Structure formats: C-alpha cells, structure tokens
Amino acid sequence: MSNTYSEVWDLDVFFEGGSASPEFAAHLKAAGAEIEQFKKEVESWQPADHKSEGSRLESLVGMFDKAARKVRQAGAFVSCLHAQNTNDKKAGQLKAAVTELSASLQTALTIFDQKLSGFSDSVWSELVQEGLLQELRFVLTERRERAAERLSEKEESVINALSVDGYHGWGQMYDLLVGNTKIKYNGESLSVGQAANKLSNADRSVRKEVFAQWEKAWGENEEAFAKTLNHLAGFRLNVYKLRGWEDVLKEPLDINRMKKETLEAMWEVISDNKEPFVQFLDRKAKLLGLEKLSWYDLDAPIGSTESKMSYQEGADFIVNNFEQFGKENADFARMAFENNWIEAEDRPGKAPGGFHTFFPESSQSRIFMTYSGTPSNVSTLAHELGHGFHTYAMRDLHLLNRNYAMNVAETASTFAEMIVSDASVKNAKTKEEKLSLLEDKIQRSVALLMNIHSRFLFETKFYEERKEGVVTTERLGELMKNAQTEAYGGALDEYHPLFWASKLHFFITGVPFYNFPYTFGYLFSLGIYALAQEEGKGYEEKYIALLKDSASMTVEDLAQKHLNVDLTKKEFWEKAVRMCVEDVEEFIALTEE
C-alpha cells in the first residue's frame, strides 16, 4: 500500500492565496508587459523578403514563447480557481482579465502571422532550413498559410478586439447561467455536477425524478440559452462570411489538422455499424426489466453489485496497470498523486465534469474531477492522467510545437482509459461484476459513437439553419431530438431535447465543433492500443515518439508515419470500431438467458 494521497490539489505552489493572491496580480501585470513588448516588436518589424530575417524571426518567436507561457500559466490557475469553487466571484473577474490578455496576445499573433505571409515561398523555404526555425517549420508554415486565408491584419485585429465583449462575452454568459442553475431534488438544491452524478443511480425512480427536474431546470432558462447559442453561432458565421469561407467545417478541420475525407470516412463507418450498439441498448433494457431505455437509463448500472473503489484504491489500481504497459506512464501518474496535482474531493460548490490543465512555467499539471468511487470515476481519473502524460511527454519541446489539436489531444487520455477499463474487466471477481464493468466500457463506445454523433448531426444542421436567421428554442429542441433519434438508431423511448442547452461543448468559444475530435481521438487511440497490446512493454518508446510528433504534422501524416495507415480510407476506422463491437458481442454472450 502506498502513502495516503490527498484528494485536494495544491495551487499555492503557483500563487499563494487563491484569487486574492498579490503574487498572481503581479503575474498578470508581468504577462501584460510581455505581451505589449512582443506586440511592439511585431508592429515595428518590417521584414525584407530575404533570408537574413532569420535571426529577427527567431527572437520574435522567443518573445512570443515567454508571453504565451505567462498567459497560459494564468489561464490554468484561473480555470482551477473557478472549478474548485464556482462561488468564487473574484475568480470570475480574473477569468475576464485573462481572456483580455489572451485576446491581446492573439492580436499581436495575428499581425505576426500576416507578416509571415508576406515572405515569398522561395525565401520562406530557405528561412526554415536551420536551427529553431527548422524545428518549428511545420507550425510556422501553418500559421503563415492560415494568415493568407484571413482578412487583413487590421480587420482581423478588429474582430479580435470585438470578440472579447461580443463572442467570448456570450461564452462567459453561458458559464454564469450554468453556475446559477440548480436542480431541485429531495428538498436539496443540487449543482449541475451533483445532479449529473445521480443519473447513474441504481434506482430508476431516482434517475427519472432527477431527470425530470434536470429538464425543468434547463427549460427555465432555455430562452437565455437559445439566445446565447444563436449569438455565438451568428458571430462565427459572420466572421466566416467576411473571410469568404463557405463550409462551417473549414475552421474545425483546419484546427484539427485533418482532411474532410478523413472525417467522412470515420462517420460513414460509424453509421454502418450502429446495429450492434442498438442490440446492446435493447439487451440492457431487458436486463433492467424495460421495454426500451430512456435517456436517463443510459448510465444506469447493470446488476446490483456496484463495485466501489476508494480514492486510494483507485489511484493504486491506475498506477499498477499503467506499469504493465510502461514505466514512464506509471511514474508520471505516481508523481501526480504524490505531489497533490489532483482535485478529487466530493463536495458541493465544485464545477461539473473533469479536466486536465498544464502550467507551462512550472512544468506541472493539475487534474480536476469529483471522485465518488464508481468505475466510471476511476476511468475519468485515468483519462485525465493520460492528458497529463501527453503534456509530460512533450515537456522538452518548444511551446509552439506543443499545441496539439483536440482530435489527437484525446489520444493519450483514451489510451490510459483503455488500459484501466480492460484491466478492470479482466480482474472482475464475479460474472456480475464483469458484466457491470464491461457495460461501463461499452458505455464509452455508446457515448462516442452515438452521443457525440448526435452532437455532430445537431451542430451541422443548426449551423446550416442559423445561416438563414435565428433558430427558435422549439426548433433547437426538434433538431436535437432528430439528431439523437438518428444517432441512437431509434433505440430509446425518451430522448433529451434540451441537451443543446445543458452541454457546455456547444458554447465553447475557443474551438468550434467541439465534438467530433473526441470520436476521432477515441478510435485513433484504439488503433494505437491494439498495436501496444501486440508489442507489450517495448511499445512505450514508440508511443512517446508518436505523442511528441502530435503537434507538428497533420493527423494523416502522423498516422502514416507511426502507424503506417491511411486515415482517409475506411479500413483503419473499421478495425477500430470492430474492437468496440467485440465488447458488445462479449456482453451479449454473457447475458444470454
């Protein structure tokens, strides 16, 4: 048995005193000064179309690096403050201050990128031949090409400036509305996170009642949510229109460094393989004594043995199983537990969900979640530790080479989750426990191949309709229900038409279409996991090499180089989905009467 790990993280090591920290106030000031300095230098830079500009370019990249580290450090700290206590008003103000800093860094970067696009192709290819610039060739060339597809420096700066109180302002409005949303149950007033946890209660009457109150709570503010969603999409669409971008998927695909053919191949394979998952949902309904499942039954546990693990046991289980695969991953997880990098305490006032964030100036991670001992909590913890390991694997790279896109951001997290959930199923002591754990594992496939699919279907339809004008709350509900019916293959009795309001992912301003990258990452990761199982411990070195490359090439090139597969073809996706289907087949066989 290891030491007793704290369930509360340590933030004082960064800035003492939480949101009232004078040290943090000084840090924000310093970040502002670094950004100003970078901006001034970028604005005064008049690059000659000549390779002698190399050293100036290197020094500007160095200045950006310093400013970006400060801003990210601040962003990570503020997101931790807000998550650990949603009533921390000061943290909300600080979040706005950091958003402003990010926007002003973004403005300076926009000017920088525009200047990069001024170099002729021949001079550019000479510039990125050596030293730091060669190391950053992919990402700088990408910035240069993206700049060429945007509006003028001045127009893009105006958009950035207006987005602080416009676009991002609406995103913050959503956070505020959610923070104030309370779900009444049993005389208690639950936060969104606490209520969501009750939807996996073994007692159907509890789930049904909580869900009814859940729908009611989101419904009370649906006009405000609809307004927020419409304005976010409207802002985005107007910017696209000004830039001459027709396809709403252009930006998300660019951000994820992937081709449309890849996305289409993936969804096509998923659509072709719904049947086994519909069978699983039907079988689950039978086991629960129901004709058909409703939305609030999706997370219902099977059987009466709810295997619980204390935080301590969960931590040891994760570290031991990471060890089976490779030393580095296990050592990283152990370090996170021992150094209080994780906020897991189950208490009121915390934000819902879980996340990982990185403090670049301190080279440390922090993980946020609410741990109550369920198998799904253990998976979430492993998942977030996977994110942490990904950043850790890249710790020696230049900051610009660490900006992996969201679709590969899920690679290490899903991989870590698979190690733990496979181990749980194998270690099950009884048939009932095995079923329960297998079901938990299949739930993940259902979430990523059905739930996320419904989000993608909803969002693509919503954006098409938003081009024609504001979409009403009634219509949003219809679009959501249609998308869910299609994505779940009609397997459910009752859907969640207000899901568009309750799901943060539709309101995130940093990244558009914050949904398909999860499914991509899940299936991509399964492909890697299959290789790791074949090769055993020796694979860790290759795995780390893949993670290190994950921010400096397209996903198609990454897959070609490290996995020797073509992502635009269906074969890879079929293999990955097949792994999910095998779990379903095992489940069906185990539950035959």
C-alpha positions as CSV (number, residue, x, y, z in Angstrom):
1,M,0.0,0.0,0.0
2,S,1.3,3.4,-0.8
3,N,1.0,6.6,1.2
4,T,-2.3,8.2,1.7
5,Y,-2.9,10.6,-1.2
6,S,-4.7,14.0,-0.6
7,E,-7.9,14.4,-2.5
8,V,-7.4,18.2,-2.6
9,W,-4.9,19.7,-5.0
10,D,-2.2,22.2,-4.2
11,L,-2.4,25.5,-6.0
12,D,-0.4,27.5,-3.5
13,V,2.8,26.2,-5.1
14,F,1.9,28.5,-8.1
15,F,0.4,31.6,-6.4
16,E,-0.3,31.7,-2.7
17,G,-3.7,33.0,-1.6
18,G,-6.0,31.8,-4.3
19,S,-8.0,34.5,-6.2
20,A,-6.8,37.2,-3.7
21,S,-3.1,36.4,-4.4
22,P,-1.0,39.5,-4.7
23,E,1.6,37.3,-6.4
24,F,-0.9,36.4,-9.1
25,A,-1.9,40.0,-9.6
26,A,1.8,40.8,-10.2
27,H,1.9,37.8,-12.6
28,L,-1.0,39.2,-14.7
29,K,0.8,42.6,-14.8
30,A,4.0,41.0,-16.0
31,A,2.1,39.0,-18.6
32,G,0.6,42.2,-19.9
33,A,4.0,43.8,-20.1
34,E,5.5,40.8,-22.0
35,I,2.6,40.9,-24.5
36,E,3.0,44.7,-25.0
37,Q,6.7,44.2,-25.7
38,F,6.0,41.4,-28.2
39,K,3.3,43.4,-29.9
40,K,5.5,46.5,-30.2
41,E,8.3,44.5,-31.7
42,V,6.0,42.7,-34.1
43,E,4.4,46.0,-35.2
44,S,7.7,47.7,-35.8
45,W,9.1,44.7,-37.8
46,Q,9.2,45.4,-41.5
47,P,10.6,42.2,-42.8
48,A,12.6,42.3,-46.0
49,D,11.9,39.3,-48.3
50,H,15.3,37.9,-47.5
51,K,16.7,35.0,-45.5
52,S,18.7,37.5,-43.4
53,E,15.5,38.0,-41.5
54,G,16.0,34.6,-39.8
55,S,17.6,35.9,-36.6
56,R,14.9,38.5,-36.1
57,L,12.2,36.0,-36.6
58,E,13.9,33.7,-34.1
59,S,14.0,36.4,-31.5
60,L,10.3,37.3,-32.1
61,V,9.4,33.6,-31.6
62,G,11.4,33.7,-28.3
63,M,9.4,36.7,-27.1
64,F,6.1,35.1,-28.0
65,D,7.2,32.0,-26.1
66,K,7.8,34.0,-22.9
67,A,4.4,35.9,-23.2
68,A,2.4,32.8,-24.1
69,R,3.8,30.8,-21.1
70,K,2.8,33.6,-18.8
71,V,-0.7,33.8,-20.2
72,R,-1.2,30.0,-20.1
73,Q,0.1,29.8,-16.6
74,A,-2.5,32.5,-15.7
75,G,-5.3,30.7,-17.6
76,A,-4.6,27.4,-16.0
77,F,-4.6,29.0,-12.5
78,V,-7.9,30.8,-13.0
79,S,-9.6,27.7,-14.5
80,C,-8.6,25.8,-11.4
81,L,-9.8,28.5,-9.0
82,H,-13.2,28.7,-10.8
83,A,-13.6,24.9,-10.9
84,Q,-12.8,24.3,-7.2
85,N,-15.4,26.9,-6.1
86,T,-18.0,28.2,-8.5
87,N,-19.0,30.8,-6.0
88,D,-15.6,32.5,-6.1
89,K,-16.7,35.8,-7.7
90,K,-13.1,37.1,-7.8
91,A,-12.1,34.1,-9.9
92,G,-14.8,35.1,-12.4
93,Q,-13.3,38.6,-12.7
94,L,-9.8,37.2,-13.1
95,K,-11.1,34.9,-15.8
96,A,-12.2,38.0,-17.7
97,A,-8.8,39.6,-17.2
98,V,-7.0,36.5,-18.6
99,T,-9.4,36.4,-21.6
100,E,-8.4,40.0,-22.3
101,L,-4.7,39.1,-22.1
102,S,-5.3,36.1,-24.4
103,A,-7.1,38.4,-26.9
104,S,-4.3,40.9,-26.9
105,L,-1.7,38.2,-27.4
106,Q,-3.9,36.9,-30.2
107,T,-4.0,40.3,-31.8
108,A,-0.2,40.5,-31.7
109,L,0.0,37.0,-33.2
110,T,-2.4,38.0,-36.0
111,I,0.0,40.8,-37.0
112,F,2.9,38.4,-36.7
113,D,1.2,35.8,-38.9
114,Q,0.3,38.4,-41.5
115,K,3.9,39.4,-41.7
116,L,4.9,35.8,-42.2
117,S,2.6,35.5,-45.1
118,G,4.5,38.4,-46.7
119,F,7.5,36.3,-47.5
120,S,7.8,34.8,-50.9
121,D,7.6,31.0,-51.0
122,S,11.2,30.6,-52.1
123,V,12.6,32.8,-49.3
124,W,10.3,31.2,-46.8
125,S,11.6,27.7,-47.6
126,E,15.2,29.0,-47.2
127,L,14.3,30.6,-43.8
128,V,13.0,27.4,-42.3
129,Q,16.0,25.3,-43.2
130,E,18.0,25.6,-40.0
131,G,18.1,25.9,-36.2
132,L,15.0,26.8,-34.2
133,L,13.1,27.8,-37.4
134,Q,13.6,24.3,-38.9
135,E,12.3,22.8,-35.7
136,L,9.2,25.0,-35.9
137,R,8.9,24.7,-39.7
138,F,5.5,22.9,-39.7
139,V,3.8,25.1,-37.2
140,L,5.2,28.4,-38.6
141,T,4.3,27.4,-42.2
142,E,0.8,26.5,-41.0
143,R,0.4,29.9,-39.3
144,R,1.7,31.6,-42.5
145,E,-0.8,29.7,-44.7
146,R,-3.7,30.3,-42.4
147,A,-2.9,34.0,-42.3
148,A,-3.1,34.1,-46.1
149,E,-6.7,32.8,-45.9
150,R,-7.8,35.5,-43.5
151,L,-8.7,39.2,-43.7
152,S,-6.2,42.0,-43.5
153,E,-4.2,42.5,-40.3
154,K,-6.4,45.5,-39.4
155,E,-9.7,43.7,-39.9
156,E,-8.6,40.6,-38.0
157,S,-7.5,42.8,-35.1
158,V,-10.9,44.5,-35.0
159,I,-12.6,41.1,-34.9
160,N,-10.3,40.0,-32.1
161,A,-11.0,43.2,-30.1
162,L,-14.8,43.0,-30.6
163,S,-14.8,39.3,-29.7
164,V,-13.8,40.0,-26.1
165,D,-17.1,41.6,-25.2
166,G,-19.1,40.0,-28.0
167,Y,-18.2,36.4,-28.8
168,H,-16.3,35.5,-25.7
169,G,-18.8,37.5,-23.6
170,W,-21.6,35.2,-24.7
171,G,-19.4,32.2,-23.7
172,Q,-19.0,33.7,-20.2
173,M,-22.7,34.4,-20.0
174,Y,-23.3,30.7,-20.6
175,D,-20.9,29.8,-17.7
176,L,-22.7,32.2,-15.5
177,L,-26.1,30.7,-16.3
178,V,-24.8,27.2,-15.7
179,G,-23.2,28.2,-12.4
180,N,-26.6,29.6,-11.3
181,T,-28.6,26.5,-12.5
182,K,-29.7,24.4,-9.5
183,I,-31.6,21.1,-9.8
184,K,-34.1,20.6,-7.0
185,Y,-34.2,17.1,-5.7
186,N,-35.5,15.6,-2.5
187,G,-35.6,19.0,-0.8
188,E,-31.9,19.6,-1.8
189,S,-30.6,22.1,-4.3
190,L,-28.0,20.3,-6.4
191,S,-25.3,21.8,-8.6
192,V,-25.3,20.6,-12.3
193,G,-22.4,18.2,-11.5
194,Q,-24.1,16.7,-8.4
195,A,-27.3,16.1,-10.4
196,A,-25.4,14.5,-13.3
197,N,-23.9,12.0,-10.9
198,K,-27.4,10.9,-9.8
199,L,-28.3,9.9,-13.3
200,S,-26.2,6.8,-12.8
201,N,-28.1,5.8,-9.6
202,A,-29.2,2.2,-9.5
203,D,-32.8,3.2,-8.6
204,R,-34.8,4.1,-11.6
205,S,-37.3,6.3,-9.7
206,V,-34.3,8.4,-8.6
207,R,-33.0,8.8,-12.1
208,K,-36.4,9.5,-13.5
209,E,-37.1,12.2,-10.9
210,V,-33.7,13.8,-11.2
211,F,-34.0,13.8,-15.0
212,A,-37.5,15.5,-14.8
213,Q,-36.0,18.2,-12.5
214,W,-33.0,18.4,-14.8
215,E,-35.1,19.1,-17.8
216,K,-37.2,21.6,-15.8
217,A,-34.1,23.5,-14.6
218,W,-32.6,23.8,-18.2
219,G,-36.1,24.6,-19.5
220,E,-36.5,27.6,-17.1
221,N,-33.6,29.4,-18.8
222,E,-34.0,28.0,-22.3
223,E,-34.6,31.4,-23.9
224,A,-31.4,32.7,-22.4
225,F,-29.5,29.6,-23.6
226,A,-31.0,29.8,-27.1
227,K,-30.1,33.5,-27.3
228,T,-26.5,32.7,-26.2
229,L,-26.2,29.8,-28.7
230,N,-27.6,31.9,-31.6
231,H,-25.3,34.8,-30.9
232,L,-22.2,32.6,-30.7
233,A,-23.0,30.9,-34.0
234,G,-24.0,34.2,-35.6
235,F,-20.7,35.8,-34.7
236,R,-18.8,32.9,-36.0
237,L,-20.8,32.7,-39.3
238,N,-20.3,36.4,-39.9
239,V,-16.6,36.1,-39.5
240,Y,-16.6,33.1,-41.9
241,K,-18.6,35.1,-44.4
242,L,-16.2,38.0,-44.3
243,R,-13.3,35.7,-44.9
244,G,-15.1,34.0,-47.7
245,W,-15.3,30.6,-46.1
246,E,-18.3,28.7,-47.3
247,D,-18.1,25.5,-45.2
248,V,-18.7,25.7,-41.5
249,L,-16.4,22.7,-41.1
250,K,-13.4,24.5,-42.7
251,E,-12.2,26.0,-39.4
252,P,-12.7,22.9,-37.2
253,L,-10.9,20.7,-39.8
254,D,-8.0,23.2,-40.1
255,I,-7.7,23.4,-36.3
256,N,-7.7,19.6,-36.1
257,R,-5.2,19.4,-39.0
258,M,-7.3,16.9,-40.8
259,K,-9.0,16.4,-44.1
260,K,-12.7,16.3,-44.7
261,E,-12.3,12.8,-46.3
262,T,-10.9,11.5,-43.0
263,L,-13.9,12.9,-41.1
264,E,-16.4,11.5,-43.7
265,A,-14.7,8.0,-43.7
266,M,-15.0,7.9,-39.9
267,W,-18.7,8.9,-39.7
268,E,-19.6,6.6,-42.5
269,V,-18.0,3.6,-40.8
270,I,-19.8,4.5,-37.6
271,S,-23.2,4.9,-39.3
272,D,-22.7,1.5,-41.0
273,N,-22.1,-0.1,-37.6
274,K,-24.9,1.1,-35.4
275,E,-26.7,-2.3,-35.2
276,P,-24.5,-4.0,-32.6
277,F,-24.9,-0.9,-30.3
278,V,-28.7,-0.9,-30.8
279,Q,-28.7,-4.6,-29.8
280,F,-26.6,-3.7,-26.7
281,L,-29.1,-1.0,-25.7
282,D,-32.0,-3.4,-26.3
283,R,-30.3,-6.0,-24.2
284,K,-29.6,-3.5,-21.4
285,A,-33.3,-2.5,-21.4
286,K,-34.2,-6.2,-21.0
287,L,-31.8,-6.6,-18.1
288,L,-33.3,-3.6,-16.4
289,G,-36.8,-5.0,-17.0
290,L,-37.8,-2.4,-19.5
291,E,-39.3,-2.4,-23.0
292,K,-36.8,0.3,-24.1
293,L,-34.3,2.5,-22.4
294,S,-35.0,6.2,-21.9
295,W,-32.2,8.9,-21.9
296,Y,-31.9,8.7,-18.1
297,D,-31.4,4.9,-18.2
298,L,-28.3,5.1,-20.4
299,D,-25.9,5.3,-17.4
300,A,-27.9,3.0,-15.1
301,P,-25.7,0.3,-13.6
302,I,-26.4,-3.3,-14.5
303,G,-26.9,-5.7,-11.7
304,S,-26.8,-5.0,-8.0
305,T,-23.0,-5.1,-7.3
306,E,-21.8,-1.6,-7.7
307,S,-18.1,-2.1,-7.3
308,K,-16.7,0.9,-5.4
309,M,-13.1,1.8,-5.0
310,S,-11.8,4.4,-2.5
311,Y,-9.7,7.2,-4.0
312,Q,-6.6,5.4,-2.6
313,E,-7.5,2.1,-4.2
314,G,-8.4,3.8,-7.5
315,A,-5.0,5.5,-7.5
316,D,-3.1,2.3,-6.8
317,F,-5.1,0.4,-9.4
318,I,-4.3,3.0,-12.1
319,V,-0.6,3.1,-11.3
320,N,-0.2,-0.7,-11.2
321,N,-1.9,-1.1,-14.5
322,F,0.0,1.7,-16.2
323,E,3.0,-0.2,-15.0
324,Q,2.1,-3.3,-17.1
325,F,2.4,-1.2,-20.2
326,G,5.4,1.0,-19.5
327,K,7.4,2.6,-16.7
328,E,7.2,6.3,-17.8
329,N,3.4,6.4,-17.8
330,A,3.2,4.8,-14.3
331,D,6.0,7.1,-12.9
332,F,4.1,10.1,-14.2
333,A,0.8,9.1,-12.5
334,R,2.6,8.3,-9.2
335,M,4.2,11.8,-9.3
336,A,0.8,13.4,-9.8
337,F,-0.7,11.6,-6.8
338,E,2.2,12.2,-4.6
339,N,2.5,15.9,-5.3
340,N,-1.2,16.7,-4.9
341,W,-1.8,17.6,-8.6
342,I,-5.4,16.2,-8.4
343,E,-8.6,17.8,-7.0
344,A,-10.9,14.9,-6.5
345,E,-12.9,15.7,-3.3
346,D,-16.7,15.1,-3.5
347,R,-18.1,18.4,-2.1
348,P,-20.7,20.9,-3.1
349,G,-19.8,24.1,-4.9
350,K,-17.4,22.5,-7.4
351,A,-17.9,22.8,-11.2
352,P,-19.2,19.8,-13.0
353,G,-17.0,17.5,-15.1
354,G,-13.3,16.8,-15.2
355,F,-10.4,18.4,-17.0
356,H,-6.6,18.5,-17.1
357,T,-4.6,21.8,-17.4
358,F,-0.9,22.5,-17.7
359,F,1.2,25.2,-16.0
360,P,4.0,25.7,-18.5
361,E,6.2,28.0,-16.3
362,S,6.2,25.3,-13.6
363,S,6.1,22.3,-15.9
364,Q,3.3,20.8,-13.8
365,S,-0.2,19.5,-14.5
366,R,-3.4,19.8,-12.5
367,I,-6.4,17.5,-12.8
368,F,-9.9,18.3,-11.7
369,M,-12.8,15.9,-11.1
370,T,-15.3,14.8,-8.4
371,Y,-14.5,11.3,-7.2
372,S,-17.1,9.2,-5.6
373,G,-15.7,5.7,-6.2
374,T,-17.5,4.4,-9.2
375,P,-15.8,2.5,-12.0
376,S,-16.6,5.5,-14.2
377,N,-14.7,7.8,-11.8
378,V,-11.7,5.6,-12.0
379,S,-11.9,5.8,-15.8
380,T,-12.2,9.6,-15.7
381,L,-9.2,9.8,-13.4
382,A,-7.1,7.6,-15.8
383,H,-8.3,9.6,-18.7
384,E,-7.2,13.0,-17.2
385,L,-3.9,11.4,-16.2
386,G,-3.5,10.4,-19.8
387,H,-3.8,14.0,-20.8
388,G,-1.2,14.9,-18.2
389,F,1.2,12.3,-19.6
390,H,0.8,13.7,-23.1
391,T,1.9,17.1,-22.0
392,Y,4.7,15.5,-19.9
393,A,6.0,13.5,-22.9
394,M,6.3,16.9,-24.8
395,R,7.9,18.8,-21.9
396,D,11.2,19.4,-23.7
397,L,9.7,20.7,-26.9
398,H,9.3,24.4,-27.9
399,L,5.9,25.7,-26.8
400,L,4.8,26.2,-30.4
401,N,5.5,22.5,-31.0
402,R,3.2,21.5,-28.1
403,N,0.0,22.9,-29.5
404,Y,-1.6,19.6,-30.4
405,A,-5.1,19.7,-31.9
406,M,-8.0,18.5,-30.0
407,N,-8.5,15.3,-32.1
408,V,-5.1,14.0,-31.1
409,A,-5.4,15.6,-27.7
410,E,-7.7,12.6,-26.8
411,T,-5.1,10.0,-27.9
412,A,-3.2,9.6,-24.6
413,S,-6.3,10.1,-22.4
414,T,-8.3,7.4,-24.2
415,F,-5.3,5.1,-24.3
416,A,-4.9,5.5,-20.5
417,E,-8.6,4.9,-20.0
418,M,-8.5,1.7,-22.1
419,I,-5.6,0.3,-20.1
420,V,-7.6,0.7,-16.9
421,S,-11.0,-0.4,-18.1
422,D,-9.6,-3.5,-19.8
423,A,-7.8,-4.4,-16.5
424,S,-11.0,-3.9,-14.6
425,V,-12.9,-6.3,-16.8
426,K,-10.1,-8.9,-16.6
427,N,-9.8,-8.6,-12.8
428,A,-13.5,-8.9,-12.1
429,K,-14.2,-11.4,-9.3
430,T,-17.7,-12.5,-10.3
431,K,-19.7,-12.7,-13.5
432,E,-21.9,-9.9,-12.3
433,E,-19.0,-7.6,-11.6
434,K,-17.5,-8.4,-15.0
435,L,-20.8,-7.6,-16.7
436,S,-21.0,-4.3,-14.8
437,L,-17.5,-3.3,-15.8
438,L,-17.9,-4.4,-19.4
439,E,-21.1,-2.4,-19.6
440,D,-19.2,0.6,-18.3
441,K,-16.6,0.1,-21.1
442,I,-19.3,-0.2,-23.8
443,Q,-21.0,2.9,-22.4
444,R,-17.9,4.8,-23.6
445,S,-18.4,3.5,-27.1
446,V,-22.0,4.4,-26.9
447,A,-21.1,7.9,-25.8
448,L,-18.5,8.4,-28.5
449,L,-20.2,6.6,-31.4
450,M,-23.8,7.6,-30.6
451,N,-24.0,10.6,-28.3
452,I,-21.1,12.5,-30.0
453,H,-22.6,11.6,-33.3
454,S,-25.9,13.2,-32.3
455,R,-24.0,16.3,-31.3
456,F,-22.3,16.4,-34.7
457,L,-25.5,15.9,-36.6
458,F,-27.3,18.6,-34.4
459,E,-24.5,21.1,-34.8
460,T,-24.1,20.7,-38.6
461,K,-27.9,21.1,-39.1
462,F,-28.1,24.0,-36.6
463,Y,-25.3,26.0,-38.4
464,E,-27.0,25.5,-41.8
465,E,-30.3,26.8,-40.4
466,R,-28.5,29.6,-38.5
467,K,-27.2,31.0,-41.8
468,E,-30.9,31.8,-42.6
469,G,-31.6,33.5,-39.3
470,V,-32.1,33.0,-35.6
471,V,-33.2,29.4,-34.7
472,T,-36.0,29.3,-32.1
473,T,-35.9,27.2,-28.9
474,E,-38.7,24.9,-30.3
475,R,-36.6,24.3,-33.4
476,L,-33.4,23.7,-31.4
477,G,-35.3,21.0,-29.4
478,E,-36.6,19.4,-32.7
479,L,-33.1,19.4,-34.2
480,M,-31.7,17.8,-31.1
481,K,-34.3,15.1,-30.8
482,N,-34.0,14.2,-34.5
483,A,-30.2,14.0,-34.2
484,Q,-30.5,11.8,-31.1
485,T,-33.0,9.5,-32.8
486,E,-30.7,9.1,-35.8
487,A,-27.5,8.7,-33.8
488,Y,-29.0,6.1,-31.4
489,G,-30.6,4.2,-34.2
490,G,-34.1,4.8,-32.7
491,A,-33.1,2.6,-29.7
492,L,-34.5,4.9,-27.0
493,D,-38.0,5.5,-25.7
494,E,-37.4,9.1,-24.5
495,Y,-34.7,11.5,-25.6
496,H,-33.2,14.7,-24.2
497,P,-34.4,17.6,-26.4
498,L,-32.8,20.2,-24.1
499,F,-29.4,18.6,-24.4
500,W,-28.3,21.5,-26.6
501,A,-28.7,23.8,-23.6
502,S,-27.1,21.5,-21.0
503,K,-24.0,20.6,-23.0
504,L,-21.1,23.1,-22.5
505,H,-19.4,21.8,-25.7
506,F,-21.8,23.8,-27.9
507,F,-20.9,27.0,-26.1
508,I,-17.1,26.8,-26.0
509,T,-15.7,29.8,-27.8
510,G,-12.1,28.6,-28.1
511,V,-12.9,25.9,-30.6
512,P,-15.8,25.4,-33.0
513,F,-17.4,22.0,-33.3
514,Y,-16.0,20.7,-30.1
515,N,-17.4,17.3,-30.7
516,F,-16.1,15.1,-33.5
517,P,-12.5,15.3,-32.2
518,Y,-13.5,13.1,-29.3
519,T,-14.7,10.4,-31.5
520,F,-11.7,10.7,-33.7
521,G,-9.4,10.5,-30.7
522,Y,-11.2,7.5,-29.3
523,L,-11.0,5.4,-32.5
524,F,-7.5,6.7,-33.3
525,S,-6.4,5.7,-29.8
526,L,-8.0,2.2,-30.1
527,G,-5.8,1.6,-33.2
528,I,-2.7,2.6,-31.2
529,Y,-3.8,0.5,-28.3
530,A,-4.2,-2.6,-30.5
531,L,-0.5,-2.2,-31.5
532,A,0.6,-1.7,-27.9
533,Q,-1.1,-4.9,-26.9
534,E,0.7,-6.8,-29.7
535,E,4.1,-5.3,-28.8
536,G,3.8,-5.2,-25.0
537,K,6.2,-3.0,-22.8
538,G,8.6,-2.3,-25.7
539,Y,5.9,-0.2,-27.4
540,E,6.1,2.7,-24.9
541,E,9.1,4.3,-26.6
542,K,7.3,4.3,-30.0
543,Y,4.2,5.6,-28.2
544,I,6.1,8.5,-26.7
545,A,7.6,9.3,-30.2
546,L,4.1,9.5,-31.6
547,L,2.9,11.8,-28.8
548,K,5.9,14.1,-29.4
549,D,5.0,14.4,-33.1
550,S,1.3,15.0,-32.4
551,A,1.5,18.8,-32.7
552,S,3.8,19.1,-35.6
553,M,2.2,17.3,-38.5
554,T,-1.3,16.6,-40.0
555,V,-3.1,13.6,-38.5
556,E,-2.9,11.9,-41.8
557,D,0.9,12.2,-41.8
558,L,1.1,11.2,-38.1
559,A,-0.9,8.0,-38.8
560,Q,1.2,7.3,-41.9
561,K,4.5,7.8,-40.1
562,H,3.8,6.0,-36.8
563,L,1.0,3.5,-37.7
564,N,1.5,3.1,-41.4
565,V,-2.2,3.6,-42.2
566,D,-4.3,5.9,-44.4
567,L,-6.9,7.7,-42.4
568,T,-8.9,8.8,-45.4
569,K,-9.8,5.1,-46.1
570,K,-12.4,3.1,-44.2
571,E,-10.1,0.2,-43.3
572,F,-8.5,1.9,-40.3
573,W,-11.8,3.0,-38.9
574,E,-13.4,-0.4,-39.4
575,K,-10.7,-2.1,-37.4
576,A,-11.1,0.4,-34.6
577,V,-14.9,0.1,-34.5
578,R,-14.5,-3.6,-34.6
579,M,-12.8,-3.5,-31.2
580,C,-15.8,-1.8,-29.8
581,V,-18.2,-4.3,-31.3
582,E,-16.2,-7.2,-29.8
583,D,-17.0,-5.8,-26.3
584,V,-20.7,-5.8,-27.3
585,E,-20.5,-9.4,-28.5
586,E,-18.9,-10.5,-25.3
587,F,-21.6,-8.7,-23.3
588,I,-24.5,-10.2,-25.4
589,A,-22.9,-13.7,-24.9
590,L,-22.6,-13.2,-21.2
591,T,-26.2,-12.2,-20.8
592,E,-27.8,-14.9,-22.9
593,E,-30.6,-16.4,-20.9
